């Protein structure tokens, strides 16, 4: 059967449709080619950018080693190489085609995250790392090492602008990376953003400290005019809120970076003042009594070190006629950290003071050896003087010195107050001023402070454990925050006869020898509701008070040798946000970390 031939009209219709089809097909092919080309362009550049970033990693590691070892020229070359790799990666991921591809589904969010990451890395390397590498050789950890009793201040002064600029760059980059929305990105990019953000936050914190130090140290070390500082050596064997009773004291003078020990004294040279030497805030007087400003060993009943420092300053002025420019506090544990940097020191008594024996020797052995408080204070003064002399002579490992100071500061064992308001503000930013704890959107901060009321030296035998946590147990959604404190008297059962009377208190104030009596004050942030205190699972009486807007629960505990008790301080949150609970506490004879508490709602005081 033959096929019918198309009519003339049909042939004309087909001829009209053929060019349209060809144009459509051509357009499809062109679009397809463009898409393939776009994908190839972006894919190749993404591959190359990934290679640049991977090449930068070993350079960054090498740069860090060179900066630590002092290889100045190599460090500068590595910094530039790092900047070149980061710059190339940023250039590869920022052209118009790449930016256009960011609007495509699925692939687009990954391209945007990669561009933002490489841009931040480029900014930090060019405007942060390279300028900082130019400081190599002129400033570093060795800048904190005295040479012939003097710290060179001019390099610190010269570094101020570079450090401030680099700190600003890195802080801004950290904020940019934190703001990157990686929700729809692949996991490797999410991980890269997280890692870069963590690194930048740590670097930002370190640079801020370095920048502040470059501004603070020259003035505080007497670059413009000599400075005098009162140094309080806190004795943790008898606890106070900021550490322990002030025992040995000294005046340190700083003049154009030269630091010298010019006077030493002990608390035995101070009588109780007939009236408070400063006007105490009503809150402080209510919680800690007028002795806080009348008796030198009680100035740090309050946990607010700026107040303690000003009281001690005024007491020193009235006793010796010198108005100091600042007050510095440290304890024997901090001294043991410094001994890691200086190595052992020889004392006039023939003892060798080391990082391993300093705490035991200064807080326990001295009382068995010297029953006379005057002899004890002389021993403390001798130890402090010997360590200071070695530090001033520059017989110290500078890296170990910086690490020791950082560790001591993180444990609140070194506190500084300056009479200069500008300096005090910079010090407060770096949390070395002993302010009351301040939380954040993610952190609920509490304070936990201990004051001995045994009036003896039993606190090396007081074992303290702290745990903190929160739980939502109420219909209104407000969280209960709890700080759990376990206290144990670890003194031997025969403490009354085996320990010196100066250590046990000799039964004074109706406290049996070997017992430990302690006041504990828990500080909740302003806005929290003080729910109360439990002891060993049962509600307990407590003194409720306010201190500078902080709600306070204060209790007194007395423990016989071997006895233990558990306290739980609870505060109701001000809103429904459940934050991580942190605790700043009195530094003890031993390092102590707060552990996590899984709060059972059955134990909540509601």
Secondary structure, DSSP 8 states (H G I E B T S, - for coil): -------HHHHHHHHHHHHHHHHHHHHHHHHHHHHHHHHHHHHHHHHHHHHHHHHHHHHHHHHHHHHHHT-HHHHHHHHHHHHHHHHHHHHHT-SHHHHHHTTSTTHHHHHHHHHHHHHHHHHHIIIIIHHHHTTTTTSSGGGGS-BTTB---HHHHHHHHHHHHHHHHHHHHHHHHHT---TTS-HHHHHHHHHHHHHHHHHHHHHHHHHHHHHHHHHHTTSSS-EEEEEEEEEEEEEETTEEEEEEEEEEEEETTEEEEEEEEEGGG----SS-SS---HHHHHHH-GGGGT-GGGTTSSS-HHHHHHHHHHHHHHHHS---SEEEEEEHHHHHHHHHHH--EE-TTS-EE-TTTHHHIIIIIHHHH--SHHHHHHHHHHHHHHHHHHHHTT-S-HHHHHHHHHHHHHTT-EEEEESSHHHHHHHHHTT-S-------SSEEEEEEEEEE-S-SS-GGGEEEEEEEEEEE-STT--EEEEEEEEEEE-S-TTHHHHS-HHHH-TTGGG--TT-EEEEEEEEE-TT-EEEEEEETTEEE--EEEEETTEEEEEEEEEE-TT-EEEEEEEEE-SSS---EEEEEE---SS----EE----GGG---
